[in-house]
Amino acid sequence: MLTGNTDYIYDNGFLACIYSRYDSFDETSSTKTLYRMPILQLPSELLLKITIPEWKLECYEQLVSISQLKDNWNDNGAKPFSKGLLEKTKDILDSLSYEVELFPTAKNTIQLECNNKDGDYLEFEIYEDKIKEFRLWIKDNENETKIIDSCQINETLKEFYGF
């Protein structure tokens, strides 16, 4: 039996490493084995220079959970997520400066979403080969959908949050 968890290793209050931990229990020999795979490893000279916001840690943890989903994870035939999509999403997360939440979709995409102070809604749906932006303005009850490049996400979030 294999179970997974996420460990965060801190040094002087700063995140040093995120591990995905897998515990394996062999019922025939009654032995337990612990496997650790680094997801994010920071060099020691950067420990005091880099802090990772709580929202981003939650997104990384959610991404680890998504990577462990199996066939039919939503009880409606959804497929597991490809390594390529997971890596693309991690790269996008690495580059973000503004808060989002991360969710899997049954369409085999990963969604980043947020709301601003006015209640407007913004989402980025990450596909293997594209990123779709969807925006809903509450006051005007208008929406817009367009295809964007990953390099546009930060600037879009900055404008959306009013910075």
C-alpha positions as CSV (number, residue, x, y, z in Angstrom):
1,M,0.0,0.0,0.0
2,L,1.3,3.4,-1.0
3,T,0.2,6.7,0.7
4,G,1.5,10.2,-0.1
5,N,2.1,13.3,2.0
6,T,3.9,16.5,1.5
7,D,6.7,17.6,3.9
8,Y,8.1,21.2,4.2
9,I,11.6,21.6,5.5
10,Y,12.4,25.0,7.0
11,D,15.7,26.6,7.9
12,N,15.5,29.7,10.2
13,G,11.9,30.1,9.3
14,F,12.4,30.0,5.5
15,L,11.3,27.3,3.2
16,A,14.3,25.1,2.2
17,C,12.7,22.2,0.4
18,I,9.3,20.7,-0.4
19,Y,9.3,16.9,-0.5
20,S,6.6,14.6,-1.6
21,R,6.7,11.7,0.9
22,Y,5.5,8.2,0.0
23,D,5.1,5.6,2.7
24,S,5.1,2.0,1.4
25,F,4.0,-0.9,3.6
26,D,4.7,-4.4,2.5
27,E,2.0,-6.6,4.2
28,T,3.9,-9.8,3.6
29,S,7.0,-8.8,5.4
30,S,5.4,-6.2,7.7
31,T,8.0,-3.6,6.7
32,K,7.4,0.1,6.1
33,T,9.6,2.1,3.7
34,L,9.7,5.9,3.4
35,Y,10.5,7.4,0.1
36,R,11.1,11.2,-0.3
37,M,11.2,13.0,-3.6
38,P,12.2,16.6,-3.7
39,I,9.7,18.8,-5.5
40,L,11.4,22.1,-4.8
41,Q,15.0,22.3,-3.5
42,L,16.5,25.7,-2.7
43,P,20.3,26.2,-2.5
44,S,21.6,27.0,0.9
45,E,22.9,30.5,-0.1
46,L,19.3,31.5,-1.1
47,L,17.6,30.4,2.2
48,L,17.7,33.8,3.8
49,K,16.7,35.6,0.5
50,I,13.7,33.7,-0.6
51,T,10.3,33.4,1.1
52,I,7.4,31.6,-0.5
53,P,3.9,33.0,0.3
54,E,1.4,30.7,1.9
55,W,-0.9,30.8,-1.1
56,K,1.9,29.6,-3.3
57,L,2.8,26.8,-0.9
58,E,-0.9,25.7,-1.0
59,C,-0.8,25.7,-4.8
60,Y,2.4,23.5,-4.8
61,E,0.7,21.1,-2.3
62,Q,-2.4,21.0,-4.4
63,L,-0.3,20.3,-7.5
64,V,1.3,17.3,-5.7
65,S,-2.2,16.0,-4.9
66,I,-3.3,16.4,-8.5
67,S,-0.2,14.5,-9.7
68,Q,-1.4,11.5,-7.6
69,L,-4.9,11.4,-9.0
70,K,-5.8,8.1,-10.7
71,D,-8.2,7.1,-13.5
72,N,-11.8,8.1,-12.7
73,W,-10.6,10.4,-9.8
74,N,-13.9,12.3,-10.0
75,D,-16.1,9.2,-10.3
76,N,-17.1,10.4,-13.7
77,G,-14.4,9.0,-15.9
78,A,-11.7,11.8,-15.5
79,K,-8.2,10.8,-16.5
80,P,-5.0,11.4,-14.6
81,F,-3.0,14.5,-15.5
82,S,0.1,14.3,-17.7
83,K,3.6,15.0,-16.5
84,G,3.9,17.7,-19.2
85,L,0.8,19.5,-17.9
86,L,1.9,19.3,-14.3
87,E,5.4,20.6,-15.2
88,K,3.9,23.4,-17.2
89,T,1.7,24.4,-14.3
90,K,4.6,24.3,-11.9
91,D,6.6,26.5,-14.2
92,I,3.7,29.0,-14.3
93,L,3.4,28.9,-10.5
94,D,7.1,29.5,-10.1
95,S,6.7,32.7,-12.1
96,L,3.6,34.1,-10.3
97,S,3.8,37.1,-8.1
98,Y,0.1,37.4,-7.4
99,E,-2.3,35.2,-5.4
100,V,-4.3,32.5,-7.2
101,E,-6.0,29.2,-6.2
102,L,-5.4,26.0,-8.1
103,F,-7.9,23.3,-9.1
104,P,-8.0,20.2,-11.3
105,T,-10.8,20.0,-13.9
106,A,-12.5,17.0,-15.4
107,K,-11.5,18.3,-18.8
108,N,-7.9,17.3,-17.9
109,T,-6.8,20.9,-17.5
110,I,-5.6,22.7,-14.4
111,Q,-7.3,26.0,-13.4
112,L,-5.9,29.0,-11.6
113,E,-8.5,31.4,-10.3
114,C,-9.0,34.5,-8.2
115,N,-11.4,37.3,-7.3
116,N,-10.5,40.9,-6.8
117,K,-11.8,43.4,-4.3
118,D,-14.7,44.3,-6.6
119,G,-15.8,40.7,-6.7
120,D,-14.7,40.2,-10.4
121,Y,-13.6,36.7,-11.3
122,L,-10.5,35.7,-13.3
123,E,-9.4,32.2,-14.3
124,F,-6.6,30.7,-16.3
125,E,-7.3,27.2,-17.7
126,I,-4.0,25.5,-18.5
127,Y,-4.1,23.0,-21.3
128,E,-1.2,21.0,-22.7
129,D,-0.9,23.3,-25.7
130,K,-2.6,26.6,-24.6
131,I,-3.8,28.8,-21.8
132,K,-7.4,30.1,-21.8
133,E,-8.2,33.3,-19.8
134,F,-11.8,33.8,-18.7
135,R,-12.8,37.1,-17.0
136,L,-16.2,38.0,-15.5
137,W,-16.9,41.6,-14.4
138,I,-19.6,41.4,-11.7
139,K,-20.8,45.1,-12.0
140,D,-21.3,45.0,-15.7
141,N,-22.2,41.3,-15.9
142,E,-19.9,41.0,-18.9
143,N,-17.3,38.3,-19.6
144,E,-14.4,37.7,-21.9
145,T,-12.5,34.6,-23.0
146,K,-9.2,34.6,-24.9
147,I,-6.1,32.5,-25.5
148,I,-2.9,33.9,-23.9
149,D,0.7,33.0,-23.4
150,S,2.0,32.0,-20.0
151,C,4.2,35.1,-19.9
152,Q,1.1,37.3,-19.9
153,I,-0.4,35.8,-16.7
154,N,1.5,37.9,-14.2
155,E,0.8,41.1,-16.0
156,T,-2.9,40.2,-16.3
157,L,-3.0,39.4,-12.5
158,K,-1.3,42.7,-11.7
159,E,-3.9,44.7,-13.7
160,F,-6.8,42.6,-12.3
161,Y,-5.7,43.2,-8.7
162,G,-5.2,47.0,-9.5
163,F,-1.5,47.2,-8.9
